[in-house]
Structures are given as structure tokens and as C-alpha cells.
């Protein structure tokens, strides 16, 4: 299959061939009509010339075949995460994510990404381990530090009653710093809070409207917030108060990264998003997607992989607890949070199960 060339003399055939991600164009009978260089490297074979059908490359029970059938029949795009490619040509299994899209009615484009979602799941597992460690730390902090802080603040207030004006300023500073440390202890404690969230059927737009109102009347008063919502979305299975806190934190981060910039809130429904449930063979569908996009300076490369860990922050005066709390709440909801940042654009994507979808999986 040859791809068209543009009037600007850009050879799309050549451009697609050198795309770093493996790309395949398949017809409804699994015949390979096009394979770029990355795809051939992935399978260690010149597949477009020597193996005209995908069945000559993958075992017949591979999930890719059902994915192709789904795309051809329903005419939509989908993503299948955490797929093992046990190639007939290359014996070592390869863990990948696959984006599939309909192309020219009866063809499917497969874009293969190595371990993208697997890394997200590993991050979620790491987050749970960190949460357990933080539980012991927060208990120690509450017991060993919180009570002495109350004594320090009380003593400072007593000294301030009979102090000179100059010394009263010092006692006021002591009291303010004690309050700041107390608040920090509360936030650390929230990371390991084991309260069972009360989930029910929730309209995600009710959550976002509430957060939007809070934002424009406080920390995001100088930002332009654009809302692009899909009104047909089904309800999610969630805890309204917890989700308000999640999106309040995310929008606050966006506003702080660009105080007079633009924030875009988007909701959409996507078929094909699913993750394997730990300890089970079931896969939980995550069709509800909420995105928060800002036009700030982006996230430094050196902290991207640790962004959701406690005490990691892009802000010089940040505690680094906000995104850790966000990740913890999303994990409790059975969802996933991702971040993509490049140049002057950062997008946080939250994927959540629908109410009916979650109930059907139980």
C-alpha cells in the first residue's frame, strides 16, 4: 500500500517508514498491506515482503486479532494495554500497548508502543508500596511531633502577652510556623488515610462544575478556563468529595504553572481502555477520560518518573504531597492517572470506570 505525497514535496511513504513506533496497516483478513522499519525491527523480519498475513507472525489466539475485528466492525479507534506479543518469528515475548484505528473503511492501522501502560501500572504498584511506608511514618509524626508542637505554640502565645512589640513579632512567627508544620503533618497523614471511600453513581460534570466554580473564585481567578465536555457521558463509580479534591489539586497545579494562562478541561468516552485487575484474570474498562491541560513551562525531565511520589515537586516552595494524594485517590477508584508534558504544554489524563461498567465487572 502506497501513501499519498503532499504538494509540498513531503514523501509520506518515507516519513511513515522511519516513524520510531512500529506501524502496521492490516486489512479485515489480517493481510499486512504496510509495515514500517520499526515494525520489521520489532519482529526481526522483513514482514511486509516475506509474511503477507499477520497469522504468519502471531499465534492465532493473540488478542490483536479480536482487536482488529472490533475496529473493522464498529468503526472506531481503541487502545489495548498490556498485550504480550509472543511472535512466531521472535520467541521472546514482548509487552506492548496497541493503538488501533480504522483507515479507509476496511483497513486498520496498528501503532505499537512498548510497555507504555505497563510502566503506568508499575508506577501505581510503587505508589501503593510508598503509601504503606508513609502510613508508619505519618503515625510516628503524629504521635511524636504533633503534641510537642501544641506545647510550643501555647508557650509562644503566653510569652507574647507580656512581650515588647518587637518580641511579639517573633512569637507570632513561632505560632505561624507551628501552624504550618501542623498542616504539613495533616497532609502527610492524608496519604495513608485508610478510610474506605463511599462510592456511588456520580456525574463527573457535577464534580468539574463545582471545582471550576471554586477555581475561578480563588487561585485561578486570572486564568482562562475552557470547558469541552461530552454531555452524553455515563456516570462514574466514585466518591464525589474525594474527586473534587483530586481535580481541585490538578487545576491548582495548572493555574500555578501559568497564573494568567489558559486551562482546558475536557471529558470524553473512549472504547478499548482497560487494565488487568490485580489478582484476577478480569480486565476493568476505563472509558471515562478527563483531561486537564495547561500552557505552562512543562515538567522537568528529571522528575517526570517520580512526579506522583511524596515530596516530589516542581515548585520551590511546594510540599510535593498534592499529586501523591491525587494518585492515591485515583488508585482507590480503580483508575489511572497519566501525565504528558512537552514544551509549553502539560496534560494530566484521568481514566475512570463507569458506574455500570464497574458493577458488571464485579
C-alpha positions in Angstrom: 0.0 0.0 0.0 1.4 3.3 -1.0 0.6 6.5 0.9 0.0 9.8 -0.9 2.5 12.5 -1.3 1.7 16.1 -0.4 2.1 19.1 -2.7 4.9 20.4 -0.6 7.1 17.5 -1.8 7.0 15.7 1.5 7.3 12.0 0.8 4.8 10.4 3.3 5.9 6.9 2.4 9.4 7.7 3.5 8.2 9.6 6.6 6.0 6.9 7.8 8.6 4.2 7.3 11.0 6.0 9.7 8.5 6.7 12.4 10.1 5.3 15.6 6.9 3.4 16.7 6.1 0.2 14.9 3.2 0.8 12.4 1.2 -1.8 10.5 -1.7 -1.4 8.1 -3.9 -4.5 8.1 -7.0 -5.4 6.1 -10.0 -7.2 7.6 -8.5 -10.6 6.7 -5.3 -9.7 8.6 -3.2 -9.3 5.4 -0.3 -6.9 6.0 -0.5 -4.1 3.5 2.2 -1.9 5.0 4.9 -2.2 7.7 7.4 0.5 8.6 11.0 -0.2 9.5 10.3 -0.1 13.3 7.7 -2.9 12.8 10.2 -5.0 10.9 12.8 -4.5 13.6 10.3 -5.4 16.3 9.7 -8.8 14.7 13.3 -9.2 13.4 11.9 -9.9 9.9 11.1 -8.2 6.6 7.4 -8.9 7.3 5.9 -6.7 4.6 7.7 -8.9 2.0 8.0 -12.3 3.5 4.9 -12.7 5.6 1.8 -11.2 4.0 -0.6 -12.2 6.8 -0.5 -11.4 10.5 -1.3 -15.0 11.2 2.1 -15.9 9.9 3.6 -13.8 12.6 1.4 -14.1 15.8 -0.3 -17.1 17.4 -3.9 -17.4 16.4 -5.2 -16.8 19.9 -3.4 -13.4 20.2 -5.7 -10.6 21.4 -4.7 -8.5 18.4 -7.0 -10.4 16.1 -10.1 -9.7 18.2 -9.0 -6.1 18.4 -8.8 -5.8 14.6 -12.2 -7.5 14.2 -13.7 -5.0 16.7 -12.2 -2.0 14.9 -13.4 -3.2 11.5 -16.9 -4.0 12.7 -17.6 -1.0 14.9 -15.5 1.6 13.0 -13.9 3.4 16.0 -10.4 3.7 17.5 -9.3 1.8 20.5 -6.3 1.1 22.7 -5.4 -2.3 24.1 -3.0 -2.2 27.0 -0.6 -4.8 28.5 -0.5 -7.1 25.4 2.1 -9.9 25.2 3.4 -10.3 21.7 4.7 -13.9 21.5 5.8 -13.7 17.9 6.3 -16.8 15.8 9.3 -15.1 14.3 10.8 -13.9 17.6 10.5 -16.2 20.5 10.9 -13.8 23.4 7.6 -12.3 24.5 7.3 -8.5 24.1 5.0 -6.5 26.4 3.3 -3.7 24.5 0.3 -1.3 24.2 -1.5 -1.2 20.8 -3.4 1.8 19.4 -5.8 0.7 16.6 -7.7 3.0 14.2 -9.9 2.5 11.2 -8.3 3.6 7.9 -10.1 3.9 4.6 -13.2 1.9 5.7 -11.8 -1.6 5.7 -8.2 -1.2 6.9 -6.8 -0.9 10.4 -3.7 1.0 11.4 -1.9 -0.6 14.4 0.6 1.6 16.3 2.6 -0.5 18.8 4.1 1.1 21.9 6.5 -0.9 24.2 5.4 -1.0 27.8 3.8 2.4 28.0 0.9 1.4 30.1 2.9 -1.3 31.9 5.1 1.4 33.3 1.9 3.3 34.5 0.8 0.1 36.3 4.2 -0.4 37.8 4.0 3.2 39.0 0.7 2.5 40.6 2.1 -0.5 42.3 5.1 1.5 43.5 2.6 4.2 44.7 0.8 1.6 46.9 4.2 0.5 48.4 5.1 4.1 49.1 1.7 4.6 50.7 2.2 1.7 53.1 5.6 3.1 54.1 4.1 6.6 54.6 1.5 5.1 56.9 4.1 4.2 59.5 5.9 7.5 59.0 2.7 9.6 59.4 1.7 7.7 62.6 5.1 8.4 64.1 5.0 12.1 63.1 1.5 12.5 64.6 2.5 10.9 67.9 6.0 12.3 68.3 5.7 15.8 66.8 2.1 17.0 66.9 1.7 17.1 70.7 5.0 18.9 71.3 4.0 21.4 68.7 0.9 22.3 70.6 3.1 23.0 73.7 5.4 25.2 71.6 2.5 27.2 70.3 1.0 27.6 73.7 4.3 28.8 75.2 4.8 31.3 72.3 1.3 32.8 73.0 2.0 33.2 76.7 5.3 34.9 76.0 3.6 37.2 73.5 1.2 38.5 76.1 3.9 40.3 78.1 6.5 40.8 75.3 7.5 44.1 73.7 6.2 44.9 70.2 9.4 43.7 68.6 9.3 40.4 70.5 5.6 39.9 69.8 6.6 39.7 66.1 8.9 36.9 66.9 6.3 35.0 68.9 3.9 35.5 66.1 6.4 33.9 63.7 6.8 30.9 66.0 3.0 30.4 66.1 2.7 30.7 62.3 5.5 28.2 61.8 3.9 25.8 64.2 0.6 26.0 62.3 2.4 25.4 59.0 4.1 22.3 60.4 0.8 21.0 61.8 -0.8 21.4 58.4 2.0 19.6 56.7 1.6 16.7 59.2 -2.1 16.6 58.3 -1.3 16.3 54.6 1.2 13.6 55.2 -1.4 11.7 57.3 -3.9 12.0 54.4 -1.6 10.0 52.2 -2.0 7.0 54.4 -5.6 7.5 55.4 -7.3 4.1 55.3 -10.8 5.3 55.3 -13.0 3.4 52.8 -14.3 5.9 50.3 -18.1 5.9 49.8 -18.5 5.3 46.1 -21.8 5.6 44.3 -23.1 6.8 40.9 -21.6 10.2 40.2 -21.9 12.6 37.3 -18.3 13.7 36.6 -19.6 17.0 35.2 -21.1 17.8 38.6 -17.6 17.3 40.1 -15.9 19.5 37.5 -18.5 22.3 37.7 -18.0 22.5 41.4 -14.2 22.6 41.0 -14.5 25.2 38.2 -16.5 27.5 40.5 -14.0 27.2 43.3 -11.1 27.8 41.0 -12.3 30.9 39.2 -13.2 32.5 42.6 -9.8 31.9 44.1 -6.5 30.6 42.8 -7.4 30.6 39.1 -9.1 34.0 39.0 -6.7 35.3 36.4 -6.7 32.2 34.2 -8.9 31.5 31.2 -10.6 28.1 31.8 -12.1 26.5 28.7 -14.6 23.6 29.2 -15.0 21.0 26.4 -17.4 18.3 27.8 -19.2 15.3 26.4 -22.7 15.7 27.8 -23.6 12.1 26.9 -21.1 10.5 29.3 -22.4 7.9 31.6 -21.9 8.3 35.4 -18.8 7.1 37.1 -18.4 4.9 40.2 -16.8 7.3 42.6 -16.8 9.4 45.8 -17.8 13.0 45.0 -15.8 14.7 47.7 -12.6 12.8 47.0 -12.9 13.5 43.3 -13.5 17.2 44.0 -10.2 17.3 45.9 -8.4 15.4 43.1 -9.4 17.8 40.3 -9.0 20.8 42.6 -5.4 19.8 43.1 -4.8 19.2 39.4 -6.4 22.6 38.3 -4.5 24.4 41.1 -1.2 22.9 39.8 -2.2 24.1 36.2 -3.0 27.6 37.5 0.3 27.8 39.4 2.3 26.7 36.4 0.8 29.6 34.3 -1.0 32.1 36.6 -2.5 34.1 33.7 -2.6 31.3 31.1 -5.2 29.0 29.7 -6.5 25.8 31.2 -8.6 23.4 29.1 -10.9 20.8 30.8 -12.0 18.0 28.6 -14.2 14.9 29.1 -14.7 12.1 26.6 -15.6 8.5 26.2 -13.1 6.1 24.7 -13.7 2.5 23.8 -10.9 -0.1 24.5 -9.2 1.4 27.5 -8.8 -1.4 30.1 -6.4 -2.7 32.7 -5.9 -6.1 34.3 -7.3 -6.3 37.8 -4.7 -7.4 40.3 -5.2 -10.9 41.5 -7.7 -11.7 38.8 -8.0 -12.5 35.1 -10.6 -9.8 34.6 -9.9 -6.6 32.8 -11.6 -3.4 34.1 -12.7 -1.0 31.4 -11.8 2.7 31.9 -13.8 4.5 29.3 -14.3 7.9 31.1 -11.4 10.2 30.3 -10.9 13.6 32.0 -8.0 15.9 30.8 -6.6 19.0 32.4 -4.3 20.9 30.0 -2.2 24.0 30.8 0.2 26.1 28.8 2.8 26.4 31.5 6.5 25.7 31.1 6.1 21.9 31.4 7.6 19.3 33.8 11.4 18.8 34.1 12.6 15.5 32.6 14.4 14.6 35.8 11.2 14.3 37.9 8.7 13.0 35.4 9.0 9.4 36.5 8.7 10.4 40.2 6.0 13.0 39.9 3.4 11.1 41.9 5.7 10.1 44.8 5.5 12.0 48.1 7.8 15.1 48.5 8.5 15.4 44.7 7.5 18.9 43.4 8.3 21.2 40.6 7.6 24.2 42.8 10.4 25.7 45.0 8.0 26.1 48.0 5.8 23.0 47.3 5.5 20.2 49.7 5.3 17.6 47.0 2.2 15.9 48.5 -0.6 17.1 46.3 0.0 14.8 43.3 0.7 11.9 45.7 -2.7 12.4 47.2 -4.2 12.6 43.8 -2.6 9.3 42.6 -3.7 7.6 45.8 -7.4 8.6 45.4 -7.4 7.7 41.7 -5.9 4.3 42.6 -8.7 3.7 45.2 -11.2 4.4 42.5 -9.7 1.7 40.3 -8.5 4.3 37.8 -5.2 5.5 36.3 -3.7 9.0 36.0 -1.1 9.8 33.3 0.8 12.9 32.5 2.3 14.1 29.2 4.5 17.2 29.2 6.4 18.6 26.3 7.5 22.2 25.8 4.8 24.7 26.9 2.1 22.1 27.4 1.2 19.7 30.2 -1.8 17.3 30.1 -2.9 15.3 33.0 -5.3 12.5 32.0 -7.5 10.6 34.5 -9.1 7.4 33.3 -12.0 6.1 35.4 -14.6 3.2 35.2 -18.2 3.9 34.5 -20.8 3.1 37.2 -22.4 0.3 35.1 -19.1 -1.0 33.8 -17.7 -1.4 37.3 -20.8 -3.1 38.6 -20.8 -5.5 35.6 -17.2 -6.5 36.3 -17.9 -7.5 39.9 
